[in-house]
Amino acid sequence: MLDFIYWPVSWILWFWHRVFGFAFGADNGLTWALAVVFLVFTLRIVLYKPFVKQVRTTKQMQELQPQIKELQKKYKNDRQKMALEMQKLQKEHGFNPLMGCLPVLAQVPVFLGLFHVLRSFNRTGHGFGQLGLTPEQNANTANYVFNAADVQSFLSARIFGAPISAFITTPQAEFLAFEDYGGIPSRLSIALVAIPLMVIAGLATHFNARASVARQTPEAAANPQAALMNKLALWVFPLGVLVGGPFLPIAILLYWVSNNIWTYGQQHLVFGRMAKEEEAKKQAKLEQRAQNAPKPGAKPVNTKKKPATAASAESADDTGQPTEPSTNGTPKPAKAGQRKSGGQKRNPNRGRPNQKRRR
């Protein structure tokens, strides 16, 4: 049913097994462990750009929190209107909530695909998804891209004495699949490898969540939904690794650990770059502001000039004489006896104090 997921996952796992098989041998447990780890790295490289968009989307969501709260308060009695206004706000700012979920959602089918492919190396069980094969049939049946020789190689692979496909709660009947390929392992040997991986995976999940929560703004952290998700990420998810670990193959625990290690490094890289970008933008704004500021001792330039009018052109100067516009736009005093624009002769004594004529 999900072959469109199982086949690509098995192809990537097969490729890395071939690569590391040249260095360490096809049956070496380290070869298979590195194949699983680099399957994770391949997926995370493909999802790098969506992850960056997810981080930017999350940051943008935090910046929009004040406006979102205003809309929620304004339209608290009208859910439909609130939804429309929220969509309008998101569209104005180019915000896409789905981009924040894409990297996480894309990893879910890969995790399920890897779990199925790894479980299919041992199909001697009778549970859900198991074929109930005999140990001999299982060892000689291909598993997607892997041929029968690859299946036998996987059954022989050991990490500190534990089969990479085994898990703590493996049914006793399924241990028979390892009898001719490295021998039947003890449950203690599996637990000694699986439990440390479970603890490391749980701690890594917790500290990755803590680093993410620490970068949230106070407004975003105060949101009830965000606060609930923070508690789930900080405590419930890590606890889920410890509770579910006994039911997961060692290879899946390796997947979980390597995925968290990649997440930790990628978060610091991406957030570091974003911090540098923000610092560069702030510095550019300060430089632009410094360039636009007037120099010491210089008068600020008034860019808003009033247009010259006919009334101002004929206004009187400081001496009381009427003025007329000159060719260069500067008003000049009118000559005595000069006619006004209406055809009337100007009074040369207008505006002067009365003086007695001397005889």
C-alpha positions in Angstrom: 0.0 0.0 0.0 2.9 2.4 0.8 5.3 1.0 -1.7 5.9 4.5 -3.1 7.6 5.2 0.3 9.2 1.8 1.0 11.0 1.5 -2.3 12.8 4.9 -2.2 13.8 4.4 1.4 15.2 1.0 0.7 17.1 2.4 -2.4 18.8 5.1 -0.2 19.6 2.5 2.5 21.0 0.1 -0.1 23.2 2.8 -1.7 24.8 3.8 1.6 25.3 0.2 2.6 27.2 -0.4 -0.7 29.3 2.7 -0.1 30.4 1.8 3.5 30.6 -1.9 2.6 33.7 -1.2 0.5 35.4 0.2 3.6 34.2 -2.0 6.5 32.7 -5.0 4.8 29.1 -5.8 3.9 28.3 -7.9 7.0 29.8 -5.4 9.5 27.4 -3.9 12.0 29.1 -0.5 11.6 28.4 -0.6 7.8 24.6 -1.0 8.4 24.6 1.5 11.2 26.3 4.2 9.1 23.9 3.3 6.2 21.0 4.2 8.6 22.7 7.4 9.8 23.4 8.6 6.3 19.9 7.8 5.2 18.8 10.4 7.9 21.4 12.9 6.6 20.2 12.4 3.0 16.7 13.2 4.1 17.7 16.2 6.1 19.8 17.7 3.3 16.7 17.4 1.0 14.6 19.2 3.7 17.2 21.9 4.4 15.5 24.7 2.5 12.0 23.8 3.8 13.6 23.8 7.3 14.9 27.4 6.8 11.5 28.5 5.6 10.0 26.8 8.7 12.3 28.8 10.9 11.5 32.1 9.1 7.8 31.3 9.2 7.9 30.6 13.0 9.8 33.9 13.5 7.3 35.8 11.4 4.4 34.2 13.3 6.0 35.5 16.6 6.2 39.0 15.1 2.6 38.9 14.1 1.4 37.8 17.5 0.3 41.3 18.7 -1.8 41.8 15.6 -3.3 38.3 15.9 -4.2 39.0 19.5 -5.9 42.3 18.4 -8.0 40.4 15.8 -8.9 37.7 18.3 -10.0 40.3 20.8 -11.9 42.3 18.2 -13.7 39.4 16.6 -14.0 37.1 19.6 -17.8 36.7 18.9 -17.5 36.2 15.2 -15.3 33.2 14.3 -15.9 33.4 10.6 -14.9 37.1 10.4 -11.9 36.3 12.6 -10.8 33.6 10.2 -11.2 35.9 7.2 -9.2 38.7 8.8 -6.5 36.2 9.9 -6.2 35.0 6.3 -6.0 38.6 5.1 -3.2 39.3 7.6 -1.2 36.3 6.5 -1.6 37.1 2.9 -0.5 40.7 3.4 2.7 39.5 5.1 3.3 36.5 2.8 2.9 34.1 5.7 2.2 30.4 5.0 1.5 28.3 8.1 1.9 25.1 6.1 5.6 25.8 5.6 6.1 25.5 9.3 4.8 21.9 9.3 6.4 20.6 6.1 9.8 19.4 7.4 8.1 17.6 10.3 5.4 16.1 8.1 7.9 15.0 5.5 9.9 13.0 8.1 6.9 11.0 9.3 6.5 8.8 6.1 10.3 8.3 6.0 10.3 7.1 9.6 7.4 4.7 8.9 9.1 3.5 5.7 12.4 2.8 7.4 10.6 1.0 10.3 8.8 -1.2 7.8 11.9 -2.0 5.7 13.9 -2.8 8.8 11.2 -5.0 10.2 10.9 -6.8 6.8 14.4 -8.2 7.2 12.9 -10.5 9.8 9.5 -11.8 8.7 9.3 -14.9 10.9 6.8 -13.3 13.3 3.0 -13.6 13.2 2.0 -10.1 14.2 0.7 -7.2 12.2 2.5 -6.9 8.9 4.5 -10.1 9.5 4.4 -13.0 7.0 5.1 -15.8 9.4 8.0 -17.2 7.3 10.3 -19.9 8.5 13.9 -18.8 9.3 15.1 -20.5 6.1 12.4 -18.8 4.0 13.1 -15.5 5.5 16.8 -15.7 4.8 16.2 -16.5 1.1 13.5 -13.9 0.4 14.4 -10.5 -1.0 13.3 -7.3 0.9 12.5 -4.6 -1.7 15.8 -3.6 -3.2 17.8 -5.9 -1.0 18.4 -9.4 -2.4 18.6 -12.6 -0.3 22.4 -12.1 0.3 21.7 -8.6 1.7 19.0 -10.0 4.0 21.5 -12.6 5.4 24.1 -9.8 5.7 21.7 -7.7 7.7 20.8 -10.6 10.0 24.5 -11.2 10.7 25.2 -7.5 11.5 26.0 -6.8 15.2 26.6 -3.7 17.2 28.4 -4.6 20.5 26.9 -8.1 20.2 23.3 -7.0 19.5 21.6 -7.5 16.0 20.8 -4.1 14.5 17.3 -5.3 13.6 16.4 -6.6 17.1 14.6 -4.8 19.9 14.2 -5.4 23.6 10.7 -6.8 23.3 11.4 -9.1 20.3 9.3 -12.2 20.6 11.3 -15.3 21.3 10.2 -17.0 18.1 11.7 -14.3 16.0 15.1 -14.8 17.5 15.3 -18.1 15.5 16.0 -16.0 12.4 19.4 -15.1 13.8 20.4 -18.7 14.6 22.4 -19.4 11.5 23.6 -15.8 11.1 25.6 -14.9 14.2 23.7 -16.9 16.7 20.6 -16.2 18.8 21.3 -13.1 20.9 20.4 -12.6 24.5 17.8 -10.0 25.5 20.4 -8.5 27.9 22.8 -7.8 25.1 20.1 -6.0 23.1 19.1 -4.0 26.2 22.7 -2.9 26.9 22.8 -1.3 23.4 19.2 -0.1 23.2 18.8 1.6 26.6 21.7 4.0 26.2 20.4 4.9 22.7 17.0 5.5 24.2 18.4 7.8 26.9 20.5 9.7 24.4 17.6 10.1 22.0 15.3 11.3 24.8 17.8 13.8 26.1 18.6 15.1 22.6 14.9 15.5 21.9 14.5 17.5 25.2 17.5 19.8 24.6 16.5 20.5 21.0 13.1 21.5 22.2 14.6 23.7 25.0 16.8 25.5 22.4 13.8 26.1 20.3 11.6 27.4 23.2 14.4 29.7 24.4 14.3 31.5 21.0 10.6 32.4 21.3 9.5 35.9 22.1 7.7 36.5 25.4 4.5 37.3 23.5 4.6 34.0 21.6 5.5 31.9 24.7 2.5 33.5 26.5 0.1 32.1 23.9 -1.9 29.2 25.5 -1.5 27.0 22.4 2.3 27.7 22.2 2.7 27.0 25.9 1.0 23.6 25.5 3.1 22.7 22.5 6.2 23.7 24.5 5.3 21.4 27.3 4.7 18.6 24.9 8.0 19.1 23.2 10.0 19.5 26.4 8.6 16.6 28.4 6.1 14.4 26.6 8.0 13.7 23.4 11.3 12.8 25.2 9.3 10.6 27.6 7.7 9.0 24.6 11.1 7.9 23.3 11.8 6.2 26.6 8.4 4.5 26.7 8.4 3.4 23.1 12.1 2.6 22.8 11.8 -1.1 23.9 9.5 -1.7 21.0 11.8 -0.1 18.4 14.7 -1.9 16.6 18.2 -0.7 17.4 18.5 0.7 13.9 15.4 3.0 14.5 17.0 4.2 17.7 20.1 5.1 15.7 17.8 6.9 13.3 16.4 8.9 16.2 19.7 9.8 17.7 21.3 10.8 14.4 18.2 12.9 13.5 18.4 14.8 16.7 22.2 15.4 16.3 21.5 16.8 12.9 18.7 19.0 14.1 20.9 20.4 16.9 23.7 21.4 14.5 21.3 22.7 11.8 19.4 24.9 14.3 22.6 26.6 15.5 23.7 27.1 11.9 20.5 28.5 10.6 19.7 30.7 13.7 23.3 32.0 13.6 23.0 33.1 10.0 19.6 34.7 10.7 21.1 36.6 13.6 23.9 37.9 11.4 21.4 38.9 8.7 19.4 40.9 11.3 22.5 42.5 12.6 23.5 43.5 9.1 20.1 45.1 8.5 20.3 47.1 11.7 23.8 48.3 10.8 22.6 49.3 7.3 19.7 51.3 8.8 22.1 53.1 11.2 24.5 54.0 8.3 21.6 55.3 6.2 20.4 57.4 9.1 23.9 58.8 9.6 24.2 59.7 5.9 20.8 61.5 6.0 21.6 63.4 9.2 23.0 67.1 8.8 26.6 67.6 9.3 27.8 69.5 12.5 27.2 73.2 12.1 25.2 72.9 8.9 21.5 74.0 8.7 19.0 71.3 7.8 17.8 71.7 4.3 14.1 72.6 4.0 12.8 70.6 1.1 9.3 72.0 1.4 9.3 75.4 -0.5 6.2 77.5 -0.9 5.5 78.3 -4.6 5.7 81.9 -5.7 2.3 83.6 -6.3 1.2 86.7 -8.0 0.3 88.3 -4.7 3.8 87.7 -3.3 5.3 89.0 -6.5 3.6 92.4 -5.9 4.1 92.4 -2.1 6.0 95.3 -0.6 9.6 95.0 0.5 11.0 96.1 3.8 11.0 99.8 2.8 7.4 99.7 1.9 7.9 99.8 -1.9 6.0 97.4 -4.1 8.1 94.8 -5.8 7.9 93.1 -9.1 9.3 89.8 -10.2 12.7 89.8 -11.8 14.0 87.4 -14.5 15.7 85.2 -11.9 12.6 84.8 -9.8 13.8 87.3 -7.1 11.3 90.2 -6.6 12.7 93.7 -7.1 11.3 97.1 -6.2 9.1 98.8 -8.8 10.3 102.1 -10.3 8.6 105.3 -9.4 5.7 106.1 -11.7 5.5 102.6 -13.1 2.1 101.5 -14.0 0.4 98.6 -12.2 -0.8 95.6 -14.1 -4.3 97.1 -14.1 -3.2 100.1 -16.0 -3.1 102.6 -13.0 -0.1 104.6 -12.4 1.8 103.9 -9.2 2.1 106.7 -6.6 5.9 107.2 -6.0 5.1 108.7 -2.6 3.0 105.8 -1.4 4.2 104.3 1.8 6.6 107.2 2.5 6.1 109.5 5.5 4.6 112.9 4.7 7.4 115.4 4.3 7.1 119.2 4.0 8.5 120.5 0.8 11.3 122.9 1.2 11.1 126.0 -0.8 
